[in-house]
Amino acid sequence: MTRPRQLADAPSLTATVPRQLVHRAAVAETLLTGWRRVGTDRFTVTAQWPRAHGLHVSSDRSAYDPLLVVETIRQGGTLITHTEYDVPLDRQFVLQRFQVTTVAGKLGVGALPAEPEVELFFTDLQYRGRHPAAARYTARVLRDGERVATADVAFTCVSEPVYRRLRGGRTPDTVTALPVPPGVPAADVGRALAADVVLTEPAPGRGDRRRLRVDTAHPVFFDHPLDHVPGMLLLEAARQAALLRTGGERSPNAYDAVFHRYAELDEPLWIEAVEGPTGEIRVYGTQGEWTVFECTVGTVAR
């Protein structure tokens, strides 16, 4: 007789943290499983990466995308800000800079979901009253005790009334995104589905500038309604622009992004990629007369 599988033979029972603490609506997009304080302004966050994901696992299910690391670190910082620094849940987080470097060859998908640990160190905490209004943190991502990524993140957080004043009354209910134009072939940007393509072909008379495709029905980029283009969509645009610029011969493994202003849903946003002096790809996102974000993308040979 076959012995029933016992709990001792199976992975430890695990639940995700409350999704509200990482600003996600879908439990399926909540990557974190726990946290603990390990010192003054130092914390360890645990996560689980699924073996299959509609966006952040390669189509052949062999590797995790570096942007999954970015989302894990983002969620980690948000979680700690709420739980350890008592920032209220109604605060709006405004990303200023996100620098991350992943170690090539260390993001393979295994026989079980990966369970990385993220070591976070908060610095430059700036308070308004009892709650932080801005902070910076560094992150080190470990997988089975081995470093797979490092990051440096800066952000601010504002109350709902202040955010609404900053947004001039714009809300998800009052802002309508532009129609989504056709995109480049999905295979050209390492995606299996056309719905995950975020760039168009170059516009006539605009050189290599491509328009950002903003699909507010996308279940990952728009996990919940927003009044602006999210930072993760802008980073995906940088990823796809780098792949197009290198002809698919190199894969992004590092991002250094600066977010200058909100990217609006109801205005065209143009993405341009140029090669830097040492081979890095510099990506610029412009809207009207403004540069809304810029990102230096590091790549490795595929």
Secondary structure, DSSP 8 states (H G I E B T S, - for coil): ------GGGS--------GGGGT-S-GGG--EEEEEEEETTEEEEEE-B-S--TTTB-TTSSBB-HHHHHHHHHHHHHHHHHHTS---TT-EEEEEEEEEEE-TT--B--SS-B--EEEEEEEEEEEETTEEEEEEEEEEEEETTEEEEEEEEEEEEE-HHHHHHHTTT--TTT-----------GGGGT-SSGGG--B-S--TTSTT-EEB---TT-TTTTSS--SS--HHHHHHHHHHHHHHHTTTSEEEEEEEEEE-S---TTS--EEEEEE-TTS-EEEEEEETTEEEEEEEEEEEE-
